[in-house]
Amino acid sequence: MNCKNCLIVTSALVVACAAGALAFAQQGSDKHAPAGQPEMKLPPGWTMDDMQACVAAGTPGEHHAFLASRTGSWHGTEKMWMGAGTEPMSLTCTSEVTSMWENRYVRSTMSGDMGEWGMFHGEATMGYDNITNQFVCSWVDNMGTMIMNGTGTLSPDKKTLKWTYNYTCPITKKPAVMRQTDTFISDNEMKMEMWGMDPKQNKEYKMIEINFTKK
């Protein structure tokens, strides 16, 4: 089986599990299906606990509600460092944060003017994985062709969300790590800071700091 077929099979299993869990959850404890619909039956070898695990995996909770609370239009004042020991560039940016699929995810679309570098556009899709108990995020932008993936942990007081992103450095062609800290100052204020490795000096430096205010 080639990679394409593996992907198709895996996707089909995920969809089947989600569809079955949804149908089962809608039926609840009633042993009989709604009028006109076939009775929901467990797949061969499955137990009730298996189906309940799928239901739990797909049910939004408090962490999803936390992400959804950040939806809205945000204005940012930004400092960006091109390398360790350099002077920062001062920029402005905007971020539109919207909820997706009944608060299961949020999408953050960012734009900013980078002067001689041109206009910057990027988009993050964030969520909380009920299975791994981690915040998850994917990021794409018009400055590259990679998809950067990250995982995050929220502090107990819900004031700080720390992310770790993995990517391949375009200069060294080796795996690299980028750290990000989101600090939630109030319902209308937050700060994002990002650190990465300088491939020439082989040391970590602060890349970006953005202070956001909700419009």
MIRO-474092 format. One record per residue: residue number from 1; y negated, x negated, z negated of N, C-alpha, C in turn. Coordinates in nm, 3 decimals. Layout:
% residues N
[NUM [Y X Z] [Y X Z] [Y X Z]] ...
% end
This chain:
% residues 215
[1 [0.120 -0.085 0.000] [0.000 0.000 0.000] [-0.125 -0.089 0.000]] [2 [-0.214 -0.068 0.097] [-0.333 -0.150 0.101] [-0.438 -0.101 0.002]] [3 [-0.549 -0.179 -0.012] [-0.651 -0.147 -0.112] [-0.714 -0.011 -0.088]] [4 [-0.733 0.023 0.042] [-0.795 0.151 0.074] [-0.707 0.266 0.026]] [5 [-0.575 0.255 0.050] [-0.485 0.360 0.006] [-0.478 0.367 -0.146]] [6 [-0.483 0.250 -0.214] [-0.485 0.249 -0.360] [-0.606 0.325 -0.413]] [7 [-0.721 0.301 -0.349] [-0.843 0.367 -0.392] [-0.832 0.518 -0.373]] [8 [-0.775 0.561 -0.261] [-0.760 0.703 -0.234] [-0.669 0.768 -0.337]] [9 [-0.556 0.702 -0.367] [-0.462 0.757 -0.464] [-0.525 0.764 -0.603]] [10 [-0.593 0.657 -0.643] [-0.658 0.655 -0.774] [-0.762 0.764 -0.785]] [11 [-0.844 0.780 -0.681] [-0.947 0.884 -0.682] [-0.884 1.022 -0.691]] [12 [-0.774 1.041 -0.619] [-0.707 1.172 -0.622] [-0.656 1.204 -0.761]] [13 [-0.602 1.104 -0.832] [-0.552 1.126 -0.966] [-0.666 1.162 -1.062]] [14 [-0.778 1.093 -1.047] [-0.893 1.121 -1.133] [-0.944 1.264 -1.109]] [15 [-0.955 1.302 -0.982] [-1.003 1.436 -0.949] [-0.906 1.542 -1.000]] [16 [-0.776 1.517 -0.982] [-0.676 1.613 -1.028] [-0.681 1.629 -1.178]] [17 [-0.695 1.518 -1.249] [-0.702 1.523 -1.394] [-0.825 1.601 -1.439]] [18 [-0.940 1.571 -1.376] [-1.064 1.638 -1.413] [-1.057 1.787 -1.382]] [19 [-1.004 1.821 -1.264] [-0.995 1.961 -1.226] [-0.902 2.038 -1.319]] [20 [-0.789 1.975 -1.351] [-0.695 2.040 -1.441] [-0.752 2.058 -1.579]] [21 [-0.822 1.956 -1.629] [-0.883 1.964 -1.761] [-0.988 2.073 -1.765]] [22 [-1.068 2.083 -1.660] [-1.172 2.185 -1.655] [-1.111 2.325 -1.654]] [23 [-1.010 2.343 -1.570] [-0.946 2.474 -1.564] [-0.881 2.510 -1.696]] [24 [-0.818 2.411 -1.759] [-0.751 2.435 -1.886] [-0.853 2.468 -1.994]] [25 [-0.966 2.395 -1.993] [-1.070 2.420 -2.093] [-1.130 2.558 -2.076]] [26 [-1.146 2.602 -1.951] [-1.203 2.734 -1.926] [-1.109 2.845 -1.973]] [27 [-0.978 2.820 -1.964] [-0.883 2.921 -2.009] [-0.874 2.925 -2.161]] [28 [-0.905 2.808 -2.226] [-0.901 2.803 -2.371] [-0.761 2.825 -2.422]] [29 [-0.751 2.896 -2.532] [-0.621 2.919 -2.595] [-0.547 3.037 -2.534]] [30 [-0.609 3.108 -2.442] [-0.544 3.221 -2.376] [-0.429 3.171 -2.289]] [31 [-0.311 3.222 -2.311] [-0.195 3.176 -2.236] [-0.193 3.228 -2.094]] [32 [-0.277 3.325 -2.065] [-0.276 3.386 -1.934] [-0.403 3.348 -1.858]] [33 [-0.389 3.324 -1.729] [-0.503 3.289 -1.645] [-0.588 3.413 -1.620]] [34 [-0.719 3.394 -1.589] [-0.804 3.508 -1.552] [-0.745 3.585 -1.435]] [35 [-0.780 3.712 -1.428] [-0.726 3.797 -1.322] [-0.753 3.737 -1.185]] [36 [-0.650 3.736 -1.102] [-0.664 3.685 -0.966] [-0.644 3.536 -0.953]] [37 [-0.624 3.464 -1.065] [-0.604 3.321 -1.058] [-0.464 3.287 -1.110]] [38 [-0.400 3.185 -1.050] [-0.266 3.146 -1.098] [-0.275 3.084 -1.237]] [39 [-0.170 3.102 -1.315] [-0.167 3.045 -1.449] [-0.166 2.893 -1.441]] [40 [-0.249 2.831 -1.527] [-0.259 2.686 -1.527] [-0.132 2.627 -1.587]] [41 [-0.067 2.537 -1.514] [0.053 2.472 -1.563] [0.029 2.322 -1.572]] [42 [0.089 2.261 -1.672] [0.076 2.117 -1.688] [0.154 2.045 -1.579]] [43 [0.102 1.932 -1.529] [0.177 1.853 -1.431] [0.308 1.804 -1.492]] [44 [0.408 1.772 -1.411] [0.537 1.725 -1.462] [0.521 1.604 -1.555]] [45 [0.579 1.613 -1.673] [0.576 1.502 -1.767] [0.455 1.503 -1.860]] [46 [0.357 1.588 -1.831] [0.237 1.593 -1.914] [0.262 1.676 -2.039]] [47 [0.188 1.641 -2.146] [0.190 1.718 -2.269] [0.054 1.783 -2.290]] [48 [0.048 1.873 -2.388] [-0.079 1.935 -2.421] [-0.180 1.829 -2.466]] [49 [-0.134 1.727 -2.538] [-0.224 1.621 -2.583] [-0.282 1.544 -2.464]] [50 [-0.203 1.524 -2.358] [-0.253 1.457 -2.238] [-0.370 1.534 -2.178]] [51 [-0.353 1.665 -2.168] [-0.458 1.747 -2.110] [-0.582 1.750 -2.199]] [52 [-0.561 1.758 -2.329] [-0.674 1.758 -2.421] [-0.750 1.625 -2.415]] [53 [-0.677 1.515 -2.390] [-0.743 1.385 -2.376] [-0.835 1.384 -2.255]] [54 [-0.791 1.449 -2.146] [-0.876 1.459 -2.026] [-0.998 1.546 -2.053]] [55 [-0.978 1.655 -2.129] [-1.091 1.742 -2.164] [-1.193 1.665 -2.246]] [56 [-1.146 1.589 -2.346] [-1.236 1.511 -2.431] [-1.310 1.405 -2.351]] [57 [-1.241 1.342 -2.255] [-1.303 1.237 -2.174] [-1.418 1.290 -2.090]] [58 [-1.410 1.417 -2.051] [-1.513 1.472 -1.962] [-1.616 1.560 -2.030]] [59 [-1.614 1.566 -2.163] [-1.707 1.653 -2.236] [-1.828 1.576 -2.286]] [60 [-1.950 1.613 -2.245] [-2.070 1.544 -2.295] [-2.085 1.561 -2.445]] [61 [-2.137 1.457 -2.511] [-2.158 1.461 -2.655] [-2.295 1.411 -2.695]] [62 [-2.306 1.363 -2.818] [-2.436 1.322 -2.871] [-2.494 1.203 -2.797]] [63 [-2.410 1.112 -2.749] [-2.462 0.996 -2.677] [-2.520 1.036 -2.541]] [64 [-2.457 1.134 -2.478] [-2.510 1.184 -2.351] [-2.643 1.258 -2.375]] [65 [-2.650 1.332 -2.486] [-2.774 1.401 -2.520] [-2.886 1.300 -2.548]] [66 [-2.849 1.186 -2.608] [-2.948 1.082 -2.635] [-3.008 1.030 -2.505]] [67 [-2.923 1.002 -2.407] [-2.973 0.955 -2.277] [-3.059 1.062 -2.211]] [68 [-3.016 1.187 -2.219] [-3.091 1.296 -2.155] [-3.227 1.315 -2.219]] [69 [-3.242 1.275 -2.345] [-3.372 1.291 -2.412] [-3.478 1.199 -2.355]] [70 [-3.439 1.101 -2.275] [-3.534 1.007 -2.216] [-3.582 1.051 -2.078]] [71 [-3.539 1.167 -2.032] [-3.579 1.213 -1.899] [-3.730 1.237 -1.894]] [72 [-3.787 1.216 -1.776] [-3.930 1.236 -1.756] [-3.989 1.126 -1.670]] [73 [-4.121 1.124 -1.660] [-4.194 1.024 -1.581] [-4.253 0.920 -1.675]] [74 [-4.226 0.794 -1.646] [-4.271 0.684 -1.732] [-4.357 0.587 -1.652]] [75 [-4.463 0.536 -1.716] [-4.549 0.434 -1.658] [-4.527 0.305 -1.735]] [76 [-4.509 0.194 -1.662] [-4.481 0.068 -1.727] [-4.580 -0.042 -1.694]] [77 [-4.616 -0.122 -1.796] [-4.691 -0.246 -1.775] [-4.591 -0.360 -1.794]] [78 [-4.583 -0.447 -1.695] [-4.471 -0.541 -1.687] [-4.518 -0.686 -1.680]] [79 [-4.439 -0.772 -1.744] [-4.451 -0.916 -1.728] [-4.318 -0.967 -1.672]] [80 [-4.326 -1.053 -1.571] [-4.204 -1.105 -1.509] [-4.215 -1.256 -1.492]] [81 [-4.112 -1.326 -1.540] [-4.105 -1.471 -1.530] [-4.005 -1.508 -1.421]] [82 [-4.043 -1.599 -1.330] [-3.955 -1.638 -1.219] [-3.857 -1.748 -1.260]] [83 [-3.881 -1.813 -1.373] [-3.792 -1.917 -1.420] [-3.834 -1.963 -1.558]] [84 [-3.750 -2.042 -1.623] [-3.781 -2.091 -1.756] [-3.905 -2.180 -1.752]] [85 [-3.999 -2.155 -1.844] [-4.119 -2.237 -1.852] [-4.229 -2.200 -1.755]] [86 [-4.214 -2.091 -1.678] [-4.316 -2.051 -1.582] [-4.412 -1.950 -1.645]] [87 [-4.526 -1.934 -1.583] [-4.623 -1.834 -1.628] [-4.581 -1.696 -1.577]] [88 [-4.598 -1.591 -1.657] [-4.553 -1.458 -1.613] [-4.648 -1.394 -1.513]] [89 [-4.592 -1.314 -1.426] [-4.670 -1.228 -1.338] [-4.694 -1.097 -1.411]] [90 [-4.814 -1.040 -1.397] [-4.846 -0.911 -1.458] [-4.840 -0.803 -1.351]] [91 [-4.758 -0.700 -1.374] [-4.733 -0.596 -1.277] [-4.737 -0.459 -1.344]] [92 [-4.736 -0.356 -1.261] [-4.719 -0.220 -1.311] [-4.603 -0.156 -1.235]] [93 [-4.540 -0.059 -1.299] [-4.428 0.008 -1.236] [-4.417 0.151 -1.288]] [94 [-4.335 0.229 -1.222] [-4.307 0.365 -1.266] [-4.156 0.386 -1.271]] [95 [-4.113 0.478 -1.356] [-3.972 0.510 -1.366] [-3.958 0.661 -1.380]] [96 [-3.881 0.721 -1.289] [-3.851 0.864 -1.295] [-3.708 0.880 -1.345]] [97 [-3.691 0.938 -1.462] [-3.560 0.953 -1.523] [-3.518 1.100 -1.517]] [98 [-3.408 1.127 -1.451] [-3.360 1.265 -1.434] [-3.216 1.276 -1.482]] [99 [-3.179 1.397 -1.524] [-3.044 1.423 -1.572] [-2.952 1.461 -1.457]] [100 [-2.825 1.426 -1.469] [-2.728 1.455 -1.364] [-2.605 1.523 -1.423]] [101 [-2.553 1.622 -1.352] [-2.422 1.682 -1.380] [-2.405 1.722 -1.526]] [102 [-2.488 1.820 -1.563] [-2.482 1.880 -1.697] [-2.494 1.773 -1.806]] [103 [-2.591 1.683 -1.789] [-2.624 1.579 -1.888] [-2.515 1.474 -1.907]] [104 [-2.423 1.463 -1.813] [-2.321 1.359 -1.824] [-2.378 1.221 -1.790]] [105 [-2.479 1.217 -1.706] [-2.543 1.092 -1.666] [-2.693 1.114 -1.653]] [106 [-2.766 1.003 -1.651] [-2.907 1.007 -1.614] [-2.930 0.905 -1.504]] [107 [-3.026 0.935 -1.418] [-3.064 0.844 -1.310] [-3.207 0.799 -1.334]] [108 [-3.229 0.668 -1.329] [-3.363 0.612 -1.344] [-3.402 0.544 -1.213]] [109 [-3.504 0.596 -1.147] [-3.552 0.540 -1.021] [-3.683 0.468 -1.047]] [110 [-3.685 0.336 -1.023] [-3.802 0.254 -1.053] [-3.870 0.205 -0.926]] [111 [-4.004 0.193 -0.932] [-4.083 0.140 -0.822] [-4.196 0.057 -0.880]] [112 [-4.235 -0.049 -0.807] [-4.346 -0.131 -0.851] [-4.395 -0.220 -0.739]] [113 [-4.520 -0.262 -0.749] [-4.582 -0.350 -0.650] [-4.573 -0.494 -0.701]] [114 [-4.498 -0.579 -0.629] [-4.479 -0.717 -0.670] [-4.568 -0.813 -0.592]] [115 [-4.679 -0.762 -0.542] [-4.776 -0.846 -0.473] [-4.718 -0.906 -0.346]] [116 [-4.719 -1.039 -0.335] [-4.672 -1.106 -0.214] [-4.522 -1.084 -0.191]] [117 [-4.449 -1.040 -0.293] [-4.307 -1.013 -0.279] [-4.281 -0.875 -0.220]] [118 [-4.386 -0.792 -0.214] [-4.372 -0.658 -0.158] [-4.341 -0.554 -0.263]] [119 [-4.307 -0.435 -0.218] [-4.275 -0.325 -0.308] [-4.132 -0.336 -0.358]] [120 [-4.116 -0.311 -0.486] [-3.983 -0.314 -0.547] [-3.934 -0.172 -0.571]] [121 [-3.809 -0.146 -0.536] [-3.746 -0.017 -0.562] [-3.606 -0.043 -0.617]] [122 [-3.572 0.025 -0.724] [-3.439 0.009 -0.784] [-3.395 0.138 -0.849]] [123 [-3.265 0.149 -0.871] [-3.211 0.271 -0.930] [-3.093 0.240 -1.020]] [124 [-3.096 0.299 -1.140] [-2.986 0.285 -1.235] [-2.922 0.421 -1.258]] [125 [-2.791 0.423 -1.270] [-2.717 0.541 -1.313] [-2.653 0.505 -1.447]] [126 [-2.689 0.579 -1.552] [-2.643 0.548 -1.687] [-2.563 0.663 -1.744]] [127 [-2.467 0.629 -1.828] [-2.386 0.729 -1.894] [-2.323 0.673 -2.019]] [128 [-2.236 0.751 -2.080] [-2.159 0.706 -2.195] [-2.013 0.738 -2.168]] [129 [-1.929 0.635 -2.171] [-1.787 0.651 -2.142] [-1.714 0.691 -2.270]] [130 [-1.667 0.816 -2.275] [-1.598 0.865 -2.394] [-1.465 0.793 -2.418]] [131 [-1.411 0.728 -2.316] [-1.282 0.661 -2.331] [-1.298 0.523 -2.394]] [132 [-1.394 0.446 -2.343] [-1.416 0.311 -2.396] [-1.518 0.308 -2.509]] [133 [-1.585 0.423 -2.534] [-1.688 0.432 -2.639] [-1.799 0.331 -2.617]] [134 [-1.845 0.324 -2.492] [-1.955 0.235 -2.456] [-2.050 0.306 -2.361]] [135 [-2.179 0.269 -2.371] [-2.272 0.311 -2.268] [-2.240 0.230 -2.142]] [136 [-2.257 0.290 -2.027] [-2.226 0.224 -1.901] [-2.343 0.243 -1.805]] [137 [-2.360 0.147 -1.715] [-2.471 0.154 -1.621] [-2.437 0.077 -1.493]] [138 [-2.484 0.129 -1.380] [-2.480 0.055 -1.254] [-2.622 0.047 -1.200]] [139 [-2.655 -0.066 -1.137] [-2.791 -0.090 -1.089] [-2.789 -0.142 -0.946]] [140 [-2.877 -0.087 -0.861] [-2.898 -0.136 -0.725] [-3.048 -0.142 -0.698]] [141 [-3.090 -0.232 -0.609] [-3.231 -0.239 -0.573] [-3.247 -0.297 -0.434]] [142 [-3.372 -0.300 -0.387] [-3.399 -0.346 -0.250] [-3.421 -0.496 -0.242]] [143 [-3.395 -0.569 -0.352] [-3.409 -0.714 -0.352] [-3.274 -0.785 -0.337]] [144 [-3.167 -0.707 -0.326] [-3.035 -0.768 -0.314] [-2.938 -0.670 -0.250]] [145 [-2.810 -0.711 -0.243] [-2.708 -0.625 -0.184] [-2.592 -0.601 -0.280]] [146 [-2.603 -0.650 -0.404] [-2.494 -0.632 -0.500] [-2.516 -0.505 -0.583]] [147 [-2.408 -0.460 -0.645] [-2.415 -0.355 -0.746] [-2.387 -0.421 -0.879]] [148 [-2.484 -0.418 -0.969] [-2.469 -0.482 -1.099] [-2.422 -0.379 -1.201]] [149 [-2.318 -0.411 -1.275] [-2.261 -0.319 -1.372] [-2.279 -0.373 -1.513]] [150 [-2.307 -0.281 -1.606] [-2.328 -0.323 -1.744] [-2.271 -0.227 -1.844]] [151 [-2.254 -0.276 -1.967] [-2.212 -0.192 -2.079] [-2.311 -0.211 -2.192]] [152 [-2.328 -0.106 -2.274] [-2.427 -0.112 -2.378] [-2.379 -0.055 -2.510]] [153 [-2.447 -0.098 -2.618] [-2.416 -0.051 -2.753] [-2.545 -0.007 -2.820]] [154 [-2.543 0.112 -2.879] [-2.660 0.169 -2.947] [-2.653 0.137 -3.095]] [155 [-2.766 0.096 -3.152] [-2.772 0.066 -3.295] [-2.755 0.195 -3.375]] [156 [-2.707 0.186 -3.499] [-2.685 0.306 -3.582] [-2.809 0.392 -3.598]] [157 [-2.929 0.330 -3.601] [-3.051 0.408 -3.617] [-3.105 0.460 -3.484]] [158 [-3.033 0.432 -3.374] [-3.069 0.478 -3.240] [-3.206 0.427 -3.194]] [159 [-3.244 0.311 -3.245] [-3.372 0.252 -3.207] [-3.356 0.143 -3.101]] [160 [-3.234 0.090 -3.086] [-3.212 -0.022 -2.996] [-3.083 -0.003 -2.918]] [161 [-3.091 -0.018 -2.786] [-2.974 -0.012 -2.699] [-2.963 -0.147 -2.629]] [162 [-2.855 -0.221 -2.660] [-2.838 -0.356 -2.605] [-2.734 -0.353 -2.494]] [163 [-2.773 -0.408 -2.377] [-2.688 -0.408 -2.259] [-2.643 -0.550 -2.225]] [164 [-2.524 -0.560 -2.166] [-2.477 -0.684 -2.105] [-2.435 -0.653 -1.962]] [165 [-2.497 -0.722 -1.866] [-2.467 -0.701 -1.724] [-2.396 -0.824 -1.668]] [166 [-2.299 -0.798 -1.581] [-2.227 -0.905 -1.513] [-2.257 -0.901 -1.364]] [167 [-2.279 -1.018 -1.307] [-2.310 -1.027 -1.164] [-2.273 -1.167 -1.115]] [168 [-2.285 -1.190 -0.986] [-2.261 -1.322 -0.927] [-2.395 -1.383 -0.889]] [169 [-2.424 -1.499 -0.943] [-2.552 -1.566 -0.915] [-2.558 -1.604 -0.766]] [170 [-2.666 -1.566 -0.696] [-2.675 -1.598 -0.553] [-2.694 -1.747 -0.525]] [171 [-2.734 -1.824 -0.626] [-2.757 -1.968 -0.606] [-2.631 -2.048 -0.636]] [172 [-2.569 -2.023 -0.753] [-2.449 -2.099 -0.791] [-2.321 -2.037 -0.734]] [173 [-2.330 -1.909 -0.692] [-2.214 -1.834 -0.643] [-2.107 -1.818 -0.752]] [174 [-2.148 -1.826 -0.878] [-2.056 -1.814 -0.990] [-2.091 -1.691 -1.074]] [175 [-1.995 -1.639 -1.153] [-2.025 -1.526 -1.241] [-2.135 -1.561 -1.339]] [176 [-2.223 -1.464 -1.364] [-2.334 -1.484 -1.455] [-2.354 -1.359 -1.539]] [177 [-2.428 -1.376 -1.648] [-2.451 -1.265 -1.741] [-2.601 -1.247 -1.761]] [178 [-2.643 -1.121 -1.766] [-2.781 -1.087 -1.792] [-2.784 -0.994 -1.913]] [179 [-2.873 -1.018 -2.008] [-2.885 -0.934 -2.127] [-3.009 -0.848 -2.118]] [180 [-3.001 -0.727 -2.168] [-3.116 -0.636 -2.171] [-3.119 -0.562 -2.304]] [181 [-3.238 -0.549 -2.360] [-3.257 -0.473 -2.483] [-3.362 -0.366 -2.460]] [182 [-3.323 -0.241 -2.484] [-3.415 -0.128 -2.478] [-3.451 -0.089 -2.622]] [183 [-3.580 -0.094 -2.654] [-3.627 -0.058 -2.788] [-3.703 0.073 -2.779]] [184 [-3.659 0.172 -2.856] [-3.719 0.305 -2.852] [-3.817 0.319 -2.967]] [185 [-3.946 0.308 -2.933] [-4.052 0.307 -3.034] [-4.083 0.448 -3.081]] [186 [-4.090 0.541 -2.988] [-4.112 0.682 -3.020] [-4.057 0.764 -2.904]] [187 [-4.075 0.896 -2.910] [-4.027 0.980 -2.801] [-4.099 0.950 -2.670]] [188 [-4.219 0.890 -2.681] [-4.300 0.866 -2.562] [-4.327 0.717 -2.535]] [189 [-4.262 0.628 -2.611] [-4.284 0.485 -2.594] [-4.151 0.411 -2.602]] [190 [-4.133 0.316 -2.514] [-4.015 0.230 -2.521] [-4.046 0.095 -2.456]] [191 [-3.968 -0.005 -2.493] [-3.985 -0.139 -2.437] [-3.851 -0.188 -2.384]] [192 [-3.854 -0.246 -2.265] [-3.735 -0.305 -2.205] [-3.757 -0.455 -2.190]] [193 [-3.661 -0.536 -2.240] [-3.666 -0.681 -2.227] [-3.536 -0.729 -2.164]] [194 [-3.547 -0.828 -2.076] [-3.429 -0.878 -2.006] [-3.428 -1.031 -2.005]] [195 [-3.308 -1.087 -2.031] [-3.289 -1.232 -2.031] [-3.178 -1.270 -1.934]] [196 [-3.196 -1.382 -1.866] [-3.094 -1.430 -1.774] [-3.090 -1.581 -1.773]] [197 [-2.996 -1.638 -1.698] [-2.980 -1.783 -1.691] [-3.064 -1.841 -1.577]] [198 [-3.137 -1.947 -1.607] [-3.205 -2.024 -1.504] [-3.101 -2.116 -1.443]] [199 [-3.062 -2.096 -1.315] [-2.953 -2.175 -1.257] [-2.988 -2.322 -1.237]] [200 [-3.116 -2.356 -1.233] [-3.156 -2.496 -1.214] [-3.163 -2.572 -1.347]] [201 [-3.203 -2.502 -1.454] [-3.215 -2.567 -1.584] [-3.096 -2.535 -1.675]] [202 [-3.010 -2.443 -1.627] [-2.889 -2.406 -1.701] [-2.920 -2.362 -1.844]] [203 [-3.022 -2.279 -1.858] [-3.052 -2.224 -1.989] [-3.108 -2.083 -1.973]] [204 [-3.091 -2.005 -2.078] [-3.137 -1.867 -2.075] [-3.289 -1.861 -2.094]] [205 [-3.350 -1.766 -2.024] [-3.495 -1.747 -2.040] [-3.527 -1.598 -2.028]] [206 [-3.641 -1.560 -2.078] [-3.684 -1.421 -2.069] [-3.736 -1.395 -1.929]] [207 [-3.678 -1.295 -1.862] [-3.712 -1.266 -1.724] [-3.817 -1.156 -1.712]] [208 [-3.798 -1.049 -1.791] [-3.881 -0.929 -1.774] [-3.911 -0.868 -1.910]] [209 [-4.031 -0.819 -1.925] [-4.068 -0.734 -2.039] [-4.154 -0.619 -1.986]] [210 [-4.112 -0.498 -2.012] [-4.186 -0.380 -1.966] [-4.210 -0.287 -2.084]] [211 [-4.335 -0.251 -2.104] [-4.372 -0.152 -2.204] [-4.397 -0.020 -2.132]] [212 [-4.314 0.079 -2.164] [-4.320 0.209 -2.097] [-4.388 0.313 -2.184]] [213 [-4.467 0.398 -2.119] [-4.527 0.513 -2.184] [-4.495 0.636 -2.103]] [214 [-4.447 0.739 -2.169] [-4.410 0.863 -2.099] [-4.536 0.939 -2.060]] [215 [-4.540 0.981 -1.935] [-4.657 1.054 -1.885] [-4.661 1.196 -1.940]] 
% end
